[in-house]
Amino acid sequence: MNDAELVLKHIELQDLSKAKEVFNKVKKSGSPEEKFFLAEQLSQYGFLEEAKELYEKLLEEFPEENELKIMLAELLIDLGKDEEAYPYLESVDPTDPNYAAAMLLEADLYQMQGLYEVSEQKLLKAKEMYRDEPVIDFALAELYMSLGRFLEAVASYQRLLKAGEEAVAGNNIYARLAEALSAGGAFEESIPYYEKALESNKDLNVLFGYGLTSFQAGLYKKAKNAFEDLKAMDHEYHALYLYLAKSHDQLGELDKAIETAEQGLAADEYNVDLYIYIAGLLMKAGREEEAENHLRRALALDPESTEAASLLNKLLLHQERHEEILDVISNLENADDPHLHWDAAYSYQQTEQYSKALNEYKLAYNELKNNLDFLKDYGFFLMEEGMRSEGAAVFRRLNSLDPLNEEWLEIIDRLEE
């Protein structure tokens, strides 16, 4: 057993002081082979500083060895010492076979620092130099994906497939192309690529993306089947339940949708979105008491959920429980949603708190001035309060949006008499 192996043995035995002692011996007088072997092993063990010291020693002995520069740069990046990594990468000889790897690593560094244009320039330069290097096309595609430039990402992934590259660095290119198309809104076009990716490997995340994209494309049966497959593979993949329930609902399977959503809550009892979605299904099924319980649970988990508050108000409005609507809104720290102002206005009106009702109607008006139902409520409220000119203005707005309804013209004439 040589000294490098002895260091590792002491680490395994958790005798770090002895390991440090032998490490210093290797660092000072070990052969280049021992130093290189130990540096690689220590970096895998997580002893990055010690590995860095060895690579630095090796570079003192072999200052032109470009592979060492890249390895040291990678370690420095892992240690969060990005600025120290740049000089090593920039000093790699352009004629060296490792130059492409150096440019890719440098592009990654710029990307991590938010310097996306510089990163792209590095990759495009690398592309000019190494036109047939698939990892460069892949890096460009991934950069474009991260920037939301989906058409360019699609083009890069398609170049890889055209060159016969179906996997790069462990990534399925059919799957990445499908995700790029889906992210760009080309849902139906992405589906064949998802299916091709899933032929070789039913990756859970790819299967979820396939189901979600099928749902977004309106292919609800295909989406349901994908999510059912995913559920069979991993019932703790929590994100599937909401969309599986939605797929059942779109297929007219209301009871199955409710059952699926409840299964999702059993797996993830803190999922506010599921509580809200189930409540909507239960309201559709006429199970209002259960729906209310779910919405109050959602608000207990997220007191600022305007979606839960709005849906609960809808239920309470149906039941004419106006005081409770005002309680729901008062418990929100930020109730600046126009629909909540409308709910409050109508409830204040029904509880004869007319000045407060008027204030809430005014707060909602700018955002809801194109909503016929809101304008009708507001207009009739103003009429009842004797505010004829203000009411006429609201009904004129209604008439402009709904010119075929003669009732608005009749009301305007009465108010302007």
TORVEXVEX-287494 format. One record per residue (C-alpha): x, y, z; residue in one letter; residue number from 1. Coordinates in steps of 0.001 Angstrom, whole numbers, plus 500000, padded with zeros to 6 digits. Layout:
BEGIN
<x = X, y = Y, z = Z, type = A, seq = NUM>
...
//
This chain:
BEGIN
<x = 500000, y = 500000, z = 500000, type = M, seq = 1>
<x = 501540, y = 503313, z = 498938, type = N, seq = 2>
<x = 501183, y = 506560, z = 500884, type = D, seq = 3>
<x = 498291, y = 507845, z = 498782, type = A, seq = 4>
<x = 496300, y = 504691, z = 499504, type = E, seq = 5>
<x = 497291, y = 504946, z = 503163, type = L, seq = 6>
<x = 495738, y = 508430, z = 503380, type = V, seq = 7>
<x = 492463, y = 507031, z = 502115, type = L, seq = 8>
<x = 492666, y = 504116, z = 504536, type = K, seq = 9>
<x = 493064, y = 506489, z = 507501, type = H, seq = 10>
<x = 490105, y = 508542, z = 506274, type = I, seq = 11>
<x = 487950, y = 505407, z = 506110, type = E, seq = 12>
<x = 489012, y = 504595, z = 509674, type = L, seq = 13>
<x = 488177, y = 508216, z = 510636, type = Q, seq = 14>
<x = 491717, y = 508775, z = 511856, type = D, seq = 15>
<x = 491976, y = 512251, z = 510313, type = L, seq = 16>
<x = 495077, y = 513351, z = 512197, type = S, seq = 17>
<x = 497025, y = 510365, z = 510834, type = K, seq = 18>
<x = 495518, y = 510960, z = 507385, type = A, seq = 19>
<x = 496706, y = 514575, z = 507515, type = K, seq = 20>
<x = 500194, y = 513483, z = 508475, type = E, seq = 21>
<x = 500526, y = 511075, z = 505549, type = V, seq = 22>
<x = 498819, y = 513580, z = 503229, type = F, seq = 23>
<x = 501537, y = 516147, z = 503986, type = N, seq = 24>
<x = 504140, y = 513512, z = 503155, type = K, seq = 25>
<x = 502531, y = 512816, z = 499766, type = V, seq = 26>
<x = 502182, y = 516515, z = 499074, type = K, seq = 27>
<x = 505855, y = 517137, z = 499852, type = K, seq = 28>
<x = 507606, y = 514136, z = 498339, type = S, seq = 29>
<x = 505059, y = 511877, z = 496651, type = G, seq = 30>
<x = 505389, y = 510932, z = 493011, type = S, seq = 31>
<x = 503238, y = 512786, z = 490429, type = P, seq = 32>
<x = 501175, y = 509610, z = 490008, type = E, seq = 33>
<x = 500485, y = 509448, z = 493763, type = E, seq = 34>
<x = 499521, y = 513113, z = 493936, type = K, seq = 35>
<x = 497207, y = 512846, z = 490930, type = F, seq = 36>
<x = 495532, y = 509683, z = 492219, type = F, seq = 37>
<x = 495085, y = 511130, z = 495713, type = L, seq = 38>
<x = 493753, y = 514457, z = 494392, type = A, seq = 39>
<x = 491077, y = 512657, z = 492366, type = E, seq = 40>
<x = 490076, y = 510474, z = 495314, type = Q, seq = 41>
<x = 490024, y = 513307, z = 497844, type = L, seq = 42>
<x = 487805, y = 515409, z = 495620, type = S, seq = 43>
<x = 485336, y = 512497, z = 495510, type = Q, seq = 44>
<x = 485507, y = 512181, z = 499305, type = Y, seq = 45>
<x = 484715, y = 515885, z = 499645, type = G, seq = 46>
<x = 488166, y = 517007, z = 500777, type = F, seq = 47>
<x = 488273, y = 519754, z = 498171, type = L, seq = 48>
<x = 490854, y = 522029, z = 499778, type = E, seq = 49>
<x = 493335, y = 519159, z = 500106, type = E, seq = 50>
<x = 492688, y = 518076, z = 496498, type = A, seq = 51>
<x = 493240, y = 521678, z = 495412, type = K, seq = 52>
<x = 496625, y = 521758, z = 497180, type = E, seq = 53>
<x = 497723, y = 518632, z = 495340, type = L, seq = 54>
<x = 496659, y = 519941, z = 491931, type = Y, seq = 55>
<x = 498523, y = 523175, z = 492635, type = E, seq = 56>
<x = 501636, y = 521149, z = 493484, type = K, seq = 57>
<x = 501285, y = 519174, z = 490273, type = L, seq = 58>
<x = 500954, y = 522370, z = 488252, type = L, seq = 59>
<x = 504167, y = 523647, z = 489782, type = E, seq = 60>
<x = 505841, y = 520541, z = 488361, type = E, seq = 61>
<x = 503935, y = 520526, z = 485050, type = F, seq = 62>
<x = 502917, y = 524152, z = 484349, type = P, seq = 63>
<x = 501843, y = 523422, z = 480759, type = E, seq = 64>
<x = 499549, y = 520503, z = 481619, type = E, seq = 65>
<x = 496141, y = 521810, z = 480514, type = N, seq = 66>
<x = 494116, y = 518923, z = 481953, type = E, seq = 67>
<x = 495401, y = 519847, z = 485410, type = L, seq = 68>
<x = 494356, y = 523466, z = 484896, type = K, seq = 69>
<x = 490801, y = 522375, z = 484084, type = I, seq = 70>
<x = 490610, y = 520019, z = 487052, type = M, seq = 71>
<x = 491878, y = 522726, z = 489375, type = L, seq = 72>
<x = 489412, y = 525238, z = 487913, type = A, seq = 73>
<x = 486522, y = 522820, z = 488537, type = E, seq = 74>
<x = 487614, y = 522418, z = 492150, type = L, seq = 75>
<x = 487855, y = 526168, z = 492630, type = L, seq = 76>
<x = 484328, y = 526571, z = 491261, type = I, seq = 77>
<x = 483073, y = 523908, z = 493669, type = D, seq = 78>
<x = 484791, y = 525827, z = 496472, type = L, seq = 79>
<x = 483041, y = 529028, z = 495396, type = G, seq = 80>
<x = 486301, y = 530624, z = 494242, type = K, seq = 81>
<x = 485130, y = 531495, z = 490741, type = D, seq = 82>
<x = 487496, y = 534412, z = 490237, type = E, seq = 83>
<x = 490489, y = 532173, z = 490914, type = E, seq = 84>
<x = 489251, y = 529657, z = 488328, type = A, seq = 85>
<x = 489204, y = 532081, z = 485360, type = Y, seq = 86>
<x = 492996, y = 532454, z = 484914, type = P, seq = 87>
<x = 493499, y = 528695, z = 484726, type = Y, seq = 88>
<x = 490757, y = 528287, z = 482101, type = L, seq = 89>
<x = 491951, y = 531225, z = 480026, type = E, seq = 90>
<x = 495509, y = 529891, z = 480024, type = S, seq = 91>
<x = 494557, y = 526607, z = 478337, type = V, seq = 92>
<x = 496291, y = 526368, z = 474952, type = D, seq = 93>
<x = 493742, y = 526664, z = 472064, type = P, seq = 94>
<x = 495556, y = 523877, z = 470237, type = T, seq = 95>
<x = 495105, y = 521481, z = 473143, type = D, seq = 96>
<x = 492366, y = 518806, z = 472903, type = P, seq = 97>
<x = 491112, y = 520015, z = 476311, type = N, seq = 98>
<x = 490431, y = 523551, z = 475045, type = Y, seq = 99>
<x = 486759, y = 522825, z = 474263, type = A, seq = 100>
<x = 486231, y = 521569, z = 477819, type = A, seq = 101>
<x = 487861, y = 524736, z = 479174, type = A, seq = 102>
<x = 485589, y = 526959, z = 477078, type = M, seq = 103>
<x = 482484, y = 525059, z = 478203, type = L, seq = 104>
<x = 483481, y = 525369, z = 481830, type = L, seq = 105>
<x = 484176, y = 529073, z = 481383, type = E, seq = 106>
<x = 480772, y = 529525, z = 479720, type = A, seq = 107>
<x = 479135, y = 527789, z = 482697, type = D, seq = 108>
<x = 480952, y = 530156, z = 485032, type = L, seq = 109>
<x = 479674, y = 533223, z = 483199, type = Y, seq = 110>
<x = 476177, y = 531768, z = 483164, type = Q, seq = 111>
<x = 476245, y = 531155, z = 486927, type = M, seq = 112>
<x = 477202, y = 534794, z = 487405, type = Q, seq = 113>
<x = 474327, y = 535992, z = 485229, type = G, seq = 114>
<x = 476592, y = 537069, z = 482373, type = L, seq = 115>
<x = 474494, y = 535271, z = 479774, type = Y, seq = 116>
<x = 475675, y = 537179, z = 476708, type = E, seq = 117>
<x = 479319, y = 536454, z = 477533, type = V, seq = 118>
<x = 478451, y = 532797, z = 478117, type = S, seq = 119>
<x = 476697, y = 532612, z = 474751, type = E, seq = 120>
<x = 479672, y = 534240, z = 473002, type = Q, seq = 121>
<x = 482023, y = 531674, z = 474520, type = K, seq = 122>
<x = 479816, y = 528813, z = 473368, type = L, seq = 123>
<x = 479380, y = 530215, z = 469870, type = L, seq = 124>
<x = 483147, y = 530607, z = 469591, type = K, seq = 125>
<x = 483556, y = 527015, z = 470732, type = A, seq = 126>
<x = 480964, y = 525985, z = 468141, type = K, seq = 127>
<x = 482994, y = 527648, z = 465390, type = E, seq = 128>
<x = 486096, y = 525756, z = 466461, type = M, seq = 129>
<x = 484449, y = 522383, z = 467122, type = Y, seq = 130>
<x = 481483, y = 522166, z = 464762, type = R, seq = 131>
<x = 480906, y = 518459, z = 465332, type = D, seq = 132>
<x = 481219, y = 518457, z = 469127, type = E, seq = 133>
<x = 477739, y = 517487, z = 470477, type = P, seq = 134>
<x = 478374, y = 518744, z = 473999, type = V, seq = 135>
<x = 478655, y = 522308, z = 472651, type = I, seq = 136>
<x = 475286, y = 522141, z = 470895, type = D, seq = 137>
<x = 473855, y = 520708, z = 474097, type = F, seq = 138>
<x = 475357, y = 523509, z = 476207, type = A, seq = 139>
<x = 473921, y = 526114, z = 473825, type = L, seq = 140>
<x = 470502, y = 524459, z = 473954, type = A, seq = 141>
<x = 470548, y = 524404, z = 477757, type = E, seq = 142>
<x = 471584, y = 528057, z = 477888, type = L, seq = 143>
<x = 468755, y = 529037, z = 475538, type = Y, seq = 144>
<x = 466298, y = 527015, z = 477638, type = M, seq = 145>
<x = 467366, y = 528833, z = 480804, type = S, seq = 146>
<x = 466870, y = 532185, z = 479024, type = L, seq = 147>
<x = 463426, y = 531270, z = 477680, type = G, seq = 148>
<x = 464692, y = 531378, z = 474095, type = R, seq = 149>
<x = 462853, y = 528209, z = 473212, type = F, seq = 150>
<x = 463027, y = 528386, z = 469401, type = L, seq = 151>
<x = 466820, y = 528535, z = 469545, type = E, seq = 152>
<x = 466886, y = 525721, z = 472106, type = A, seq = 153>
<x = 464699, y = 523608, z = 469825, type = V, seq = 154>
<x = 467038, y = 524243, z = 466884, type = A, seq = 155>
<x = 470067, y = 523158, z = 468928, type = S, seq = 156>
<x = 468417, y = 519981, z = 470181, type = Y, seq = 157>
<x = 467248, y = 519165, z = 466646, type = Q, seq = 158>
<x = 470830, y = 519529, z = 465357, type = R, seq = 159>
<x = 471902, y = 516923, z = 467882, type = L, seq = 160>
<x = 469202, y = 514473, z = 466807, type = L, seq = 161>
<x = 470012, y = 515071, z = 463146, type = K, seq = 162>
<x = 473627, y = 514179, z = 463937, type = A, seq = 163>
<x = 472446, y = 510938, z = 465534, type = G, seq = 164>
<x = 473027, y = 512103, z = 469126, type = E, seq = 165>
<x = 470110, y = 510819, z = 471226, type = E, seq = 166>
<x = 471847, y = 511337, z = 474586, type = A, seq = 167>
<x = 474490, y = 513828, z = 475757, type = V, seq = 168>
<x = 476019, y = 513830, z = 479247, type = A, seq = 169>
<x = 473302, y = 511460, z = 480414, type = G, seq = 170>
<x = 470479, y = 513655, z = 479081, type = N, seq = 171>
<x = 467881, y = 512235, z = 476714, type = N, seq = 172>
<x = 467736, y = 514667, z = 473783, type = I, seq = 173>
<x = 464215, y = 513604, z = 472781, type = Y, seq = 174>
<x = 463055, y = 514547, z = 476282, type = A, seq = 175>
<x = 464891, y = 517877, z = 476269, type = R, seq = 176>
<x = 463482, y = 518735, z = 472828, type = L, seq = 177>
<x = 459980, y = 517836, z = 474027, type = A, seq = 178>
<x = 460394, y = 520103, z = 477068, type = E, seq = 179>
<x = 461634, y = 522975, z = 474899, type = A, seq = 180>
<x = 458679, y = 522661, z = 472522, type = L, seq = 181>
<x = 456245, y = 522431, z = 475429, type = S, seq = 182>
<x = 457778, y = 525415, z = 477216, type = A, seq = 183>
<x = 457376, y = 527407, z = 474004, type = G, seq = 184>
<x = 453684, y = 526522, z = 473800, type = G, seq = 185>
<x = 453991, y = 523934, z = 471016, type = A, seq = 186>
<x = 452216, y = 521301, z = 473089, type = F, seq = 187>
<x = 450994, y = 518940, z = 470368, type = E, seq = 188>
<x = 454307, y = 519092, z = 468496, type = E, seq = 189>
<x = 456174, y = 518047, z = 471640, type = S, seq = 190>
<x = 454139, y = 514916, z = 472336, type = I, seq = 191>
<x = 455818, y = 512570, z = 469780, type = P, seq = 192>
<x = 459216, y = 513498, z = 471233, type = Y, seq = 193>
<x = 458017, y = 512755, z = 474771, type = Y, seq = 194>
<x = 456764, y = 509378, z = 473551, type = E, seq = 195>
<x = 460085, y = 508671, z = 471840, type = K, seq = 196>
<x = 461981, y = 509566, z = 475023, type = A, seq = 197>
<x = 459779, y = 507301, z = 477122, type = L, seq = 198>
<x = 460391, y = 504313, z = 474820, type = E, seq = 199>
<x = 463887, y = 503828, z = 476199, type = S, seq = 200>
<x = 463409, y = 505017, z = 479775, type = N, seq = 201>
<x = 460265, y = 505833, z = 481733, type = K, seq = 202>
<x = 461863, y = 508646, z = 483691, type = D, seq = 203>
<x = 459381, y = 509999, z = 486262, type = L, seq = 204>
<x = 459945, y = 513668, z = 485451, type = N, seq = 205>
<x = 459694, y = 513056, z = 481710, type = V, seq = 206>
<x = 456485, y = 511096, z = 482245, type = L, seq = 207>
<x = 455058, y = 513954, z = 484310, type = F, seq = 208>
<x = 456027, y = 516441, z = 481583, type = G, seq = 209>
<x = 454330, y = 514204, z = 479017, type = Y, seq = 210>
<x = 451127, y = 514105, z = 481072, type = G, seq = 211>
<x = 451140, y = 517840, z = 481732, type = L, seq = 212>
<x = 451784, y = 518693, z = 478087, type = T, seq = 213>
<x = 449017, y = 516328, z = 476971, type = S, seq = 214>
<x = 446675, y = 518071, z = 479421, type = F, seq = 215>
<x = 447698, y = 521492, z = 478105, type = Q, seq = 216>
<x = 447054, y = 520257, z = 474558, type = A, seq = 217>
<x = 443531, y = 519214, z = 475562, type = G, seq = 218>
<x = 444343, y = 515510, z = 475170, type = L, seq = 219>
<x = 442791, y = 514610, z = 478519, type = Y, seq = 220>
<x = 442595, y = 510839, z = 478057, type = K, seq = 221>
<x = 446267, y = 510674, z = 477092, type = K, seq = 222>
<x = 447078, y = 512895, z = 480078, type = A, seq = 223>
<x = 445057, y = 510694, z = 482428, type = K, seq = 224>
<x = 446848, y = 507565, z = 481232, type = N, seq = 225>
<x = 450254, y = 509192, z = 481677, type = A, seq = 226>
<x = 449484, y = 510315, z = 485223, type = F, seq = 227>
<x = 448023, y = 506896, z = 486084, type = E, seq = 228>
<x = 451269, y = 505283, z = 484869, type = D, seq = 229>
<x = 453258, y = 507732, z = 486970, type = L, seq = 230>
<x = 451097, y = 507020, z = 490014, type = K, seq = 231>
<x = 451667, y = 503285, z = 489584, type = A, seq = 232>
<x = 455423, y = 503872, z = 489423, type = M, seq = 233>
<x = 455609, y = 506298, z = 492350, type = D, seq = 234>
<x = 452458, y = 507140, z = 494308, type = H, seq = 235>
<x = 454452, y = 509709, z = 496320, type = E, seq = 236>
<x = 455077, y = 511902, z = 493263, type = Y, seq = 237>
<x = 452788, y = 514550, z = 494744, type = H, seq = 238>
<x = 452537, y = 516861, z = 491735, type = A, seq = 239>
<x = 450654, y = 514258, z = 489696, type = L, seq = 240>
<x = 447458, y = 514252, z = 491768, type = Y, seq = 241>
<x = 446225, y = 517729, z = 490883, type = L, seq = 242>
<x = 446550, y = 517141, z = 487154, type = Y, seq = 243>
<x = 445240, y = 513596, z = 487292, type = L, seq = 244>
<x = 442174, y = 514941, z = 489106, type = A, seq = 245>
<x = 441839, y = 517722, z = 486520, type = K, seq = 246>
<x = 442063, y = 515150, z = 483717, type = S, seq = 247>
<x = 439247, y = 513102, z = 485275, type = H, seq = 248>
<x = 437167, y = 516261, z = 485649, type = D, seq = 249>
<x = 437687, y = 517237, z = 482011, type = Q, seq = 250>
<x = 436559, y = 513743, z = 480998, type = L, seq = 251>
<x = 433346, y = 514164, z = 482995, type = G, seq = 252>
<x = 434478, y = 511806, z = 485774, type = E, seq = 253>
<x = 433621, y = 514094, z = 488712, type = L, seq = 254>
<x = 433558, y = 511429, z = 491451, type = D, seq = 255>
<x = 436878, y = 510029, z = 490252, type = K, seq = 256>
<x = 438345, y = 513537, z = 490191, type = A, seq = 257>
<x = 437305, y = 514122, z = 493815, type = I, seq = 258>
<x = 438653, y = 510722, z = 494872, type = E, seq = 259>
<x = 441993, y = 511376, z = 493149, type = T, seq = 260>
<x = 442363, y = 514823, z = 494680, type = A, seq = 261>
<x = 441614, y = 513382, z = 498149, type = E, seq = 262>
<x = 444329, y = 510764, z = 497546, type = Q, seq = 263>
<x = 446667, y = 513633, z = 496740, type = G, seq = 264>
<x = 445868, y = 515283, z = 500070, type = L, seq = 265>
<x = 446520, y = 512006, z = 501863, type = A, seq = 266>
<x = 449995, y = 512086, z = 500311, type = A, seq = 267>
<x = 450529, y = 515822, z = 500862, type = D, seq = 268>
<x = 448246, y = 517279, z = 503541, type = E, seq = 269>
<x = 449737, y = 520767, z = 503217, type = Y, seq = 270>
<x = 448975, y = 521232, z = 499507, type = N, seq = 271>
<x = 446898, y = 524433, z = 499405, type = V, seq = 272>
<x = 446243, y = 524158, z = 495657, type = D, seq = 273>
<x = 444665, y = 520728, z = 496140, type = L, seq = 274>
<x = 442384, y = 521955, z = 498936, type = Y, seq = 275>
<x = 441165, y = 524769, z = 496690, type = I, seq = 276>
<x = 440723, y = 522507, z = 493681, type = Y, seq = 277>
<x = 438819, y = 519854, z = 495655, type = I, seq = 278>
<x = 436565, y = 522554, z = 497059, type = A, seq = 279>
<x = 435628, y = 523614, z = 493536, type = G, seq = 280>
<x = 434822, y = 520009, z = 492623, type = L, seq = 281>
<x = 432744, y = 519548, z = 495775, type = L, seq = 282>
<x = 430798, y = 522722, z = 495025, type = M, seq = 283>
<x = 430106, y = 521365, z = 491558, type = K, seq = 284>
<x = 428839, y = 518162, z = 493194, type = A, seq = 285>
<x = 426606, y = 520137, z = 495577, type = G, seq = 286>
<x = 428640, y = 519132, z = 498645, type = R, seq = 287>
<x = 428940, y = 522658, z = 500000, type = E, seq = 288>
<x = 429713, y = 521865, z = 503634, type = E, seq = 289>
<x = 432713, y = 519720, z = 502648, type = E, seq = 290>
<x = 433830, y = 522391, z = 500189, type = A, seq = 291>
<x = 433704, y = 525031, z = 502923, type = E, seq = 292>
<x = 435796, y = 522852, z = 505238, type = N, seq = 293>
<x = 438472, y = 522431, z = 502567, type = H, seq = 294>
<x = 438580, y = 526158, z = 501823, type = L, seq = 295>
<x = 438889, y = 527074, z = 505489, type = R, seq = 296>
<x = 441719, y = 524540, z = 505773, type = R, seq = 297>
<x = 443418, y = 526175, z = 502767, type = A, seq = 298>
<x = 443133, y = 529584, z = 504428, type = L, seq = 299>
<x = 444503, y = 528179, z = 507676, type = A, seq = 300>
<x = 447558, y = 526966, z = 505749, type = L, seq = 301>
<x = 447867, y = 530129, z = 503655, type = D, seq = 302>
<x = 446025, y = 533078, z = 505231, type = P, seq = 303>
<x = 446854, y = 535254, z = 502217, type = E, seq = 304>
<x = 445357, y = 532973, z = 499551, type = S, seq = 305>
<x = 443002, y = 535278, z = 497648, type = T, seq = 306>
<x = 442019, y = 532304, z = 495471, type = E, seq = 307>
<x = 440751, y = 530370, z = 498498, type = A, seq = 308>
<x = 439077, y = 533479, z = 499926, type = A, seq = 309>
<x = 437345, y = 534281, z = 496633, type = S, seq = 310>
<x = 436023, y = 530739, z = 496231, type = L, seq = 311>
<x = 434835, y = 530644, z = 499846, type = L, seq = 312>
<x = 433081, y = 533973, z = 499314, type = N, seq = 313>
<x = 431360, y = 532551, z = 496254, type = K, seq = 314>
<x = 429972, y = 529732, z = 498397, type = L, seq = 315>
<x = 428959, y = 532108, z = 501200, type = L, seq = 316>
<x = 427296, y = 534490, z = 498719, type = L, seq = 317>
<x = 425220, y = 531592, z = 497447, type = H, seq = 318>
<x = 424147, y = 530961, z = 501032, type = Q, seq = 319>
<x = 423633, y = 534708, z = 501739, type = E, seq = 320>
<x = 426092, y = 534646, z = 504677, type = R, seq = 321>
<x = 427260, y = 538217, z = 504193, type = H, seq = 322>
<x = 428705, y = 538858, z = 507651, type = E, seq = 323>
<x = 430973, y = 535826, z = 507220, type = E, seq = 324>
<x = 432137, y = 537118, z = 503837, type = I, seq = 325>
<x = 433245, y = 540335, z = 505512, type = L, seq = 326>
<x = 435044, y = 538277, z = 508183, type = D, seq = 327>
<x = 436921, y = 536311, z = 505511, type = V, seq = 328>
<x = 438060, y = 539513, z = 503795, type = I, seq = 329>
<x = 439006, y = 541249, z = 507055, type = S, seq = 330>
<x = 441351, y = 538362, z = 507937, type = N, seq = 331>
<x = 443400, y = 538933, z = 504781, type = L, seq = 332>
<x = 446366, y = 541252, z = 505287, type = E, seq = 333>
<x = 446291, y = 542239, z = 501617, type = N, seq = 334>
<x = 442750, y = 542183, z = 500274, type = A, seq = 335>
<x = 443471, y = 544400, z = 497273, type = D, seq = 336>
<x = 441961, y = 542007, z = 494769, type = D, seq = 337>
<x = 439145, y = 543720, z = 492785, type = P, seq = 338>
<x = 436852, y = 540703, z = 493148, type = H, seq = 339>
<x = 437296, y = 540807, z = 496918, type = L, seq = 340>
<x = 436359, y = 544502, z = 496851, type = H, seq = 341>
<x = 433269, y = 543531, z = 494865, type = W, seq = 342>
<x = 432399, y = 540797, z = 497387, type = D, seq = 343>
<x = 432827, y = 543288, z = 500230, type = A, seq = 344>
<x = 430758, y = 545941, z = 498436, type = A, seq = 345>
<x = 427856, y = 543584, z = 497845, type = Y, seq = 346>
<x = 427991, y = 542225, z = 501418, type = S, seq = 347>
<x = 428133, y = 545724, z = 502938, type = Y, seq = 348>
<x = 425159, y = 546597, z = 500742, type = Q, seq = 349>
<x = 423188, y = 543587, z = 501982, type = Q, seq = 350>
<x = 424011, y = 544416, z = 505609, type = T, seq = 351>
<x = 422942, y = 548070, z = 505076, type = E, seq = 352>
<x = 426433, y = 549527, z = 505487, type = Q, seq = 353>
<x = 426001, y = 551716, z = 502435, type = Y, seq = 354>
<x = 428934, y = 554146, z = 502762, type = S, seq = 355>
<x = 431343, y = 551229, z = 503111, type = K, seq = 356>
<x = 429668, y = 549509, z = 500158, type = A, seq = 357>
<x = 430150, y = 552613, z = 497986, type = L, seq = 358>
<x = 433834, y = 552807, z = 498899, type = N, seq = 359>
<x = 434392, y = 549137, z = 497981, type = E, seq = 360>
<x = 432560, y = 549520, z = 494659, type = Y, seq = 361>
<x = 434802, y = 552478, z = 493829, type = K, seq = 362>
<x = 437932, y = 550473, z = 494700, type = L, seq = 363>
<x = 436843, y = 547660, z = 492371, type = A, seq = 364>
<x = 435677, y = 549814, z = 489456, type = Y, seq = 365>
<x = 438908, y = 550455, z = 487528, type = N, seq = 366>
<x = 439799, y = 546764, z = 487334, type = E, seq = 367>
<x = 436234, y = 545523, z = 486719, type = L, seq = 368>
<x = 434833, y = 548231, z = 484451, type = K, seq = 369>
<x = 434552, y = 545664, z = 481648, type = N, seq = 370>
<x = 432712, y = 543110, z = 483797, type = N, seq = 371>
<x = 428982, y = 543217, z = 483001, type = L, seq = 372>
<x = 427862, y = 541585, z = 486258, type = D, seq = 373>
<x = 429924, y = 543984, z = 488368, type = F, seq = 374>
<x = 428634, y = 547017, z = 486476, type = L, seq = 375>
<x = 425073, y = 545825, z = 486932, type = K, seq = 376>
<x = 425511, y = 545433, z = 490707, type = D, seq = 377>
<x = 427237, y = 548800, z = 490972, type = Y, seq = 378>
<x = 424707, y = 550611, z = 488761, type = G, seq = 379>
<x = 421664, y = 549356, z = 490653, type = F, seq = 380>
<x = 423342, y = 550167, z = 493973, type = F, seq = 381>
<x = 423876, y = 553778, z = 492829, type = L, seq = 382>
<x = 420264, y = 553961, z = 491686, type = M, seq = 383>
<x = 419003, y = 552737, z = 495043, type = E, seq = 384>
<x = 421166, y = 555296, z = 496822, type = E, seq = 385>
<x = 419747, y = 558109, z = 494701, type = G, seq = 386>
<x = 423056, y = 558813, z = 492960, type = M, seq = 387>
<x = 421421, y = 559342, z = 489571, type = R, seq = 388>
<x = 424226, y = 560917, z = 487546, type = S, seq = 389>
<x = 426807, y = 558404, z = 488827, type = E, seq = 390>
<x = 424390, y = 555559, z = 488121, type = G, seq = 391>
<x = 423701, y = 556837, z = 484616, type = A, seq = 392>
<x = 427438, y = 556869, z = 483904, type = A, seq = 393>
<x = 427744, y = 553218, z = 484952, type = V, seq = 394>
<x = 424755, y = 552178, z = 482836, type = F, seq = 395>
<x = 426169, y = 554067, z = 479859, type = R, seq = 396>
<x = 429300, y = 551968, z = 480321, type = R, seq = 397>
<x = 427099, y = 548857, z = 480422, type = L, seq = 398>
<x = 425327, y = 549925, z = 477259, type = N, seq = 399>
<x = 428626, y = 550418, z = 475420, type = S, seq = 400>
<x = 429654, y = 546864, z = 476332, type = L, seq = 401>
<x = 426224, y = 545305, z = 475835, type = D, seq = 402>
<x = 424463, y = 547453, z = 473187, type = P, seq = 403>
<x = 421778, y = 544879, z = 472325, type = L, seq = 404>
<x = 420254, y = 544994, z = 475831, type = N, seq = 405>
<x = 417503, y = 547637, z = 475660, type = E, seq = 406>
<x = 417075, y = 547613, z = 479453, type = E, seq = 407>
<x = 420191, y = 549739, z = 479898, type = W, seq = 408>
<x = 418865, y = 552467, z = 477593, type = L, seq = 409>
<x = 415556, y = 552538, z = 479461, type = E, seq = 410>
<x = 417357, y = 552915, z = 482809, type = I, seq = 411>
<x = 419607, y = 555652, z = 481428, type = I, seq = 412>
<x = 416556, y = 557563, z = 480164, type = D, seq = 413>
<x = 414884, y = 557301, z = 483611, type = R, seq = 414>
<x = 418020, y = 558469, z = 485416, type = L, seq = 415>
<x = 418530, y = 561412, z = 483083, type = E, seq = 416>
<x = 414905, y = 562688, z = 483264, type = E, seq = 417>
//
